[in-house]
Amino acid sequence: MDFGYDARTTELLGELGSFMDEFVHPAEPVLAAQLADPGREPWSVPPVIGDLRAAAKARGLWNLFFTDQHGLPGGPGAGLTNLQYAPLAELTGRSVLLAPPALNCAAPDTGNMELLAQFGSPEQRERWLRPLLDGEIRSAFAMTEPEVASSDATNITTRIERDGDEYVVNGRKWYITGAMNPDCKVLIVMGRTDPGAEARRQQSMVLVPRDAPGVRVLRGMRVFGYPDDDHGGHAEILFEDVRVPVANLIGEEGGGFAIAQARLGPGRIHHCMRALGIAERALELTCRRVGSRVAFGRPLADQGVVQDWIAEARVRIEQARLLVLKTAWLMDTVGNRGAHTEIQAIKIVVPSTVEWILDKAVQAHGAAGVSQDTPLAQLWAGNRTLRLADGPDEVHKRSLARRELRKYR
């Protein structure tokens, strides 16, 4: 692979960098103030995000993640490859609470849009994908359940039962990202349609309007105490005899497990791309902090242990980035299945690498590092969840080890 950025990537990096400097970074204190406003309606989207979305859309910095047009009229995406998108996504990670939603490149909508583009019917694309690409609505992906080990998706207990021309959905989901967002209009729900089938053919996915009768949002979930409501939070949802038309089935009955795996692959690399930007931001904050603080008569930057942190952080970032770029290149050249090993590898290494760098940044900042006066504590809390989201470390290691062992059996 060529390690240099092509002309299109270089051009977009310049445009996106200018947008970040002119609009996004100055909006960070505005976001903090709007989230802290005592008169704000809970879970409402801060107005500054809407302002940024309008500015990004006007500049063509929109749907950059959408790498395949999928035959949709109007060209909704930038037509980039994964390799071209990787450094752009990393740049958005430097202000991860603002930049991804501003560019309509935030989870879970990105994965849901790709899922609908790949598996949705023409009618489903027109009703749900088109407004998602236009930024008119938001969405959520309902798979994880509180009472089973959802790291094994064959465990899910939510039922999707056929009743004439309808499916009836019953079950409970939680940590459903974005579902508290008032703009969330549709849920992609995974449940069992045939409990007697082979383990990976029992599940299906259906589209459930957020306002369908029987959909009850029980509460918004917190992440290490943070409400995480800047983008719509994480919901616990109860589905009680929720009826949707049979036409709301995505793909075929029994295809839910395979569709979930197809969705999660690109989602995993997008998380890792953005996480590298978080690491770069944390390292920058660390270097500025230790250069301005004196302890025991010397700047912190002169302390050997601090220098070790900084050197180690730079090495780890470069290693992780190279693996992410290789994965993106493989996805472009041999497809997602051909990049399965590398996708799992980056999902293992990148969140833990960024967690380590954030931990050292917190340490370098002392009490300020755990306060609300820097973004570090919230970034740590959000990044720590990546070691669980889209499959925990242990599941990826198990699968990766089995694949490696097969070479010698």
C-alpha positions in Angstrom: 0.0 0.0 0.0 1.0 3.6 -0.6 1.5 5.5 2.7 1.0 8.9 1.0 -2.4 10.6 0.8 -3.8 11.1 -2.7 -4.8 14.5 -4.0 -8.5 14.0 -3.0 -7.6 13.1 0.6 -5.1 16.0 0.9 -7.7 18.4 -0.4 -10.4 17.2 2.0 -7.9 17.2 4.9 -7.3 20.9 4.3 -11.0 21.7 4.0 -11.9 19.7 7.1 -8.9 21.1 9.1 -10.1 24.6 8.3 -13.6 23.7 9.3 -12.4 22.3 12.6 -10.3 25.4 13.4 -13.0 27.9 12.3 -16.1 26.2 13.6 -15.7 23.1 15.6 -13.0 23.8 18.2 -14.5 27.3 19.0 -17.9 25.6 19.5 -16.6 23.3 22.3 -17.1 25.8 25.1 -20.5 26.6 23.6 -21.5 22.9 23.7 -20.4 22.7 27.4 -22.5 25.8 28.3 -25.6 24.5 26.4 -25.3 21.1 28.0 -25.0 22.7 31.5 -28.0 25.1 30.9 -30.5 24.3 33.7 -33.4 25.2 31.5 -32.4 22.8 28.8 -34.9 20.0 28.0 -33.3 16.7 29.0 -31.8 14.8 26.0 -32.5 17.6 23.6 -29.8 18.2 21.0 -27.8 21.3 21.8 -28.4 24.0 19.2 -24.7 24.4 18.4 -24.8 20.9 16.8 -27.5 22.0 14.4 -25.5 25.1 13.5 -22.4 23.0 12.8 -24.4 20.6 10.7 -25.7 23.4 8.5 -22.2 24.8 8.1 -20.7 21.4 7.2 -23.4 20.6 4.8 -23.0 23.9 3.0 -19.3 23.1 2.6 -19.8 19.7 1.2 -18.3 18.0 4.3 -21.2 15.7 4.6 -21.6 11.9 4.6 -17.8 11.4 4.1 -18.1 7.9 5.6 -20.5 6.8 2.9 -18.0 5.1 0.6 -20.4 3.5 -1.8 -23.2 5.2 -3.6 -25.3 1.9 -3.7 -27.1 3.2 -6.7 -28.9 5.9 -4.9 -29.8 9.0 -7.0 -28.3 12.3 -6.1 -24.9 11.0 -4.9 -25.4 11.2 -1.1 -21.8 10.4 -0.2 -18.4 11.7 -1.0 -17.5 8.5 -2.9 -14.3 8.0 -0.8 -12.5 4.7 -0.1 -12.0 3.5 3.5 -8.3 4.5 3.1 -9.2 8.0 2.1 -11.8 8.4 4.9 -9.4 7.1 7.6 -7.4 10.3 8.2 -10.6 12.4 7.9 -12.3 10.4 10.6 -9.2 10.6 12.7 -9.3 14.4 12.4 -13.0 14.5 13.6 -11.9 12.4 16.6 -10.0 15.4 17.9 -13.4 16.9 18.8 -15.4 13.7 19.0 -18.5 15.2 20.6 -19.0 17.7 17.9 -17.3 16.9 14.6 -18.8 13.5 13.8 -22.4 14.6 14.3 -21.6 17.9 12.5 -20.5 15.9 9.4 -23.4 13.4 9.6 -20.7 10.8 10.3 -21.6 9.8 13.8 -22.5 6.3 15.2 -24.9 4.7 15.2 -26.4 6.4 12.2 -23.3 5.6 10.0 -23.7 1.9 10.5 -27.5 2.0 10.2 -27.2 3.9 6.9 -24.7 1.4 5.5 -26.9 -1.5 6.7 -30.0 0.0 4.9 -27.9 0.7 1.8 -26.7 -2.9 1.7 -29.7 -4.8 2.8 -32.7 -2.5 2.7 -35.5 -2.7 0.2 -36.0 0.2 -2.2 -39.0 1.3 -0.1 -37.0 1.1 3.1 -34.2 3.1 1.6 -36.6 5.8 0.4 -38.5 6.1 3.7 -35.5 5.8 6.1 -32.1 6.0 4.4 -32.8 9.1 2.3 -33.8 11.3 5.3 -30.8 9.8 7.3 -28.4 10.8 4.6 -30.0 14.2 4.4 -29.6 14.7 8.1 -33.3 15.1 8.7 -33.7 12.3 11.2 -31.6 10.1 13.4 -31.7 6.4 14.2 -30.7 3.7 16.7 -29.6 0.0 16.6 -31.3 -2.2 19.2 -29.4 -5.4 19.8 -27.9 -5.4 23.3 -30.0 -6.8 26.2 -29.6 -6.4 29.9 -30.4 -10.0 31.0 -28.2 -12.0 28.6 -24.5 -12.0 27.6 -25.0 -10.0 24.5 -21.3 -10.5 23.5 -22.8 -13.7 22.0 -25.6 -12.3 19.8 -27.2 -15.8 19.6 -28.3 -15.2 23.2 -30.7 -12.4 22.5 -34.3 -13.2 23.8 -36.4 -10.4 22.1 -39.1 -12.1 20.0 -40.2 -11.1 16.6 -43.2 -13.2 15.7 -45.2 -13.2 12.5 -48.9 -12.6 12.8 -50.5 -12.3 9.4 -49.2 -9.3 7.6 -47.4 -8.0 10.7 -44.5 -8.8 13.0 -45.0 -8.5 16.8 -42.0 -7.5 18.8 -41.6 -8.2 22.5 -38.4 -7.7 24.5 -36.1 -5.4 26.4 -33.0 -3.7 25.1 -30.5 -1.3 26.7 -27.6 1.0 25.9 -29.3 1.8 22.7 -27.2 4.7 21.5 -29.1 7.7 20.2 -32.5 6.5 21.1 -33.1 9.3 23.6 -32.5 11.8 20.8 -35.8 13.6 19.9 -34.8 13.4 16.3 -34.5 9.6 16.5 -37.3 8.3 14.3 -36.5 4.6 13.7 -35.0 1.7 15.5 -33.4 -1.3 13.9 -34.4 -4.1 16.2 -32.8 -7.6 16.3 -34.8 -10.4 17.7 -35.6 -14.1 17.3 -38.1 -15.1 14.6 -37.4 -18.9 14.8 -36.0 -20.2 18.1 -35.9 -23.7 16.7 -33.5 -22.9 13.8 -29.7 -23.3 13.8 -28.2 -20.8 16.3 -27.1 -18.2 13.8 -30.3 -18.4 11.7 -32.8 -17.7 14.6 -32.5 -13.9 14.4 -34.0 -11.3 12.1 -34.0 -7.5 12.0 -37.0 -5.2 11.6 -37.5 -1.5 11.3 -39.6 -0.1 14.2 -40.7 3.5 14.2 -39.6 5.2 17.4 -43.2 6.4 18.1 -44.8 3.0 17.4 -47.4 1.9 20.0 -45.8 -0.3 22.6 -42.3 1.2 22.4 -41.6 2.4 25.9 -38.3 4.2 26.7 -37.7 3.3 30.3 -34.7 5.5 31.0 -31.5 7.1 29.7 -28.4 5.1 30.7 -25.3 6.8 32.1 -21.7 5.9 31.2 -19.4 6.1 34.3 -21.8 8.7 35.7 -21.9 10.8 32.5 -25.4 11.2 30.9 -23.7 11.2 27.5 -26.7 13.2 26.2 -24.8 15.5 23.7 -25.9 13.2 20.8 -29.0 11.6 22.2 -27.8 9.3 24.9 -28.3 5.6 25.5 -31.7 4.3 26.2 -33.3 1.3 27.9 -36.3 0.3 25.9 -39.2 -2.0 26.4 -41.1 -3.4 23.4 -44.5 -4.6 24.3 -46.6 -6.1 21.5 -45.2 -3.7 19.0 -46.6 -4.3 15.6 -44.9 -3.4 12.4 -45.7 -4.4 8.8 -44.0 -7.5 7.3 -42.4 -5.1 4.8 -40.3 -3.7 7.7 -38.2 -6.9 7.7 -34.7 -6.2 6.7 -33.4 -8.8 4.3 -34.8 -12.2 5.0 -36.0 -14.1 8.1 -33.0 -15.7 9.8 -30.6 -13.2 8.3 -30.2 -11.0 11.3 -27.0 -12.4 12.6 -25.2 -12.1 9.3 -26.5 -8.6 8.8 -25.3 -7.6 12.2 -21.8 -8.9 11.5 -21.8 -7.0 8.2 -22.8 -3.8 10.0 -20.4 -4.1 12.8 -17.2 -4.5 10.6 -17.2 -1.0 9.2 -18.5 0.4 12.5 -15.5 -1.0 14.3 -13.0 0.6 12.0 -14.8 3.9 12.2 -14.6 3.9 16.0 -10.9 3.1 15.7 -10.2 5.9 13.2 -11.9 8.5 15.4 -10.2 7.1 18.5 -6.8 7.9 17.0 -7.9 11.5 16.9 -8.8 11.3 20.6 -5.3 10.0 21.3 -3.6 12.8 19.4 -5.7 15.4 21.3 -4.8 13.8 24.6 -1.1 13.7 23.7 -1.2 17.4 22.7 -2.9 18.3 26.0 -0.3 16.4 27.9 2.6 18.1 26.2 1.2 21.5 26.7 0.4 20.7 30.4 3.8 19.3 31.3 5.6 22.2 29.6 3.8 24.8 31.7 3.9 23.1 35.2 6.8 23.0 37.6 7.3 20.5 40.4 10.3 20.0 42.6 12.1 22.9 40.9 11.8 21.5 37.4 9.2 21.5 34.6 7.2 18.3 34.5 8.5 18.0 30.9 12.0 17.4 32.3 10.9 14.5 34.4 12.1 11.2 33.0 8.8 9.4 33.7 6.9 12.0 31.9 9.2 11.8 28.9 8.7 8.1 28.9 4.9 8.6 28.7 5.2 10.9 25.8 7.6 8.8 23.8 5.6 5.7 24.5 2.4 7.5 23.5 3.9 8.6 20.1 5.1 5.1 19.4 1.7 3.5 20.2 -0.2 6.0 18.2 2.0 5.4 15.1 1.7 1.6 15.5 -2.1 1.8 15.9 -2.5 4.1 12.9 -0.5 1.9 10.6 -2.7 -1.1 11.5 -5.9 1.0 11.0 -4.6 2.1 7.6 -3.7 -1.4 6.6 -7.2 -2.6 7.6 -8.8 0.2 5.6 -6.7 -0.7 2.6 -7.7 -4.4 2.9 -11.4 -3.5 3.1 -11.0 -1.5 -0.1 -9.0 -4.2 -2.0 -10.3 -7.6 -0.8 -13.5 -6.7 1.1 -14.6 -6.7 4.7 -14.4 -10.5 5.0 -10.9 -10.5 3.7 -10.0 -7.9 6.4 -11.6 -9.8 9.2 -8.4 -10.5 11.1 -7.2 -7.0 10.9 -10.6 -5.5 11.9 -10.6 -7.6 15.0 -6.9 -6.7 15.7 -7.6 -3.0 15.6 -10.7 -3.4 17.7 -8.4 -5.0 20.3 -5.5 -2.7 20.2 -6.8 0.8 19.4 -9.2 1.3 22.4 -6.7 0.0 24.9 -3.9 2.1 23.4 -6.1 5.2 23.6 -7.2 4.3 27.1 -3.5 4.2 28.1 -2.7 7.5 26.6 -5.8 9.1 28.2 -4.8 7.7 31.5 -1.3 9.3 31.3 -2.9 12.6 30.2 -5.1 12.5 33.3 -2.1 11.8 35.4 -0.2 14.7 33.9 -3.0 17.0 34.6 -3.5 15.9 38.3 -6.8 17.0 39.8 -7.7 18.9 36.7 -7.6 15.7 34.7 -10.5 14.2 36.6 -12.5 17.4 36.6 -14.9 19.0 34.2 -12.4 21.6 33.3 -10.7 19.4 30.7 -12.3 16.9 28.3 -10.0 14.1 29.5 -12.3 12.4 32.0 -15.3 12.3 29.7 -13.1 11.1 26.8 -11.7 8.4 29.0 -15.2 7.3 30.0 -16.4 7.3 26.4 -13.3 5.5 25.1 -13.5 2.8 27.8 -16.8 1.8 26.5 -15.2 0.9 23.1 -13.7 -2.1 24.8 -17.3 -3.4 25.1 -19.1 -1.8 22.2 -19.3 -3.9 18.9 -17.9 -6.9 20.8 -15.7 -7.0 23.9 -11.9 -7.5 23.7 -12.2 -11.1 24.9 -14.6 -12.1 22.1 -12.3 -10.7 19.4 -9.2 -12.3 21.0 -11.0 -15.6 21.1 -11.9 -15.5 17.5 -8.5 -14.2 16.4 -6.7 -16.9 18.3 -8.9 -19.6 16.8 -8.2 -18.3 13.3 -4.5 -18.3 14.0 -4.5 -21.8 15.4 -6.3 -23.2 12.4 -3.2 -22.5 10.3 -1.3 -25.2 12.3 -4.0 -27.9 12.6 
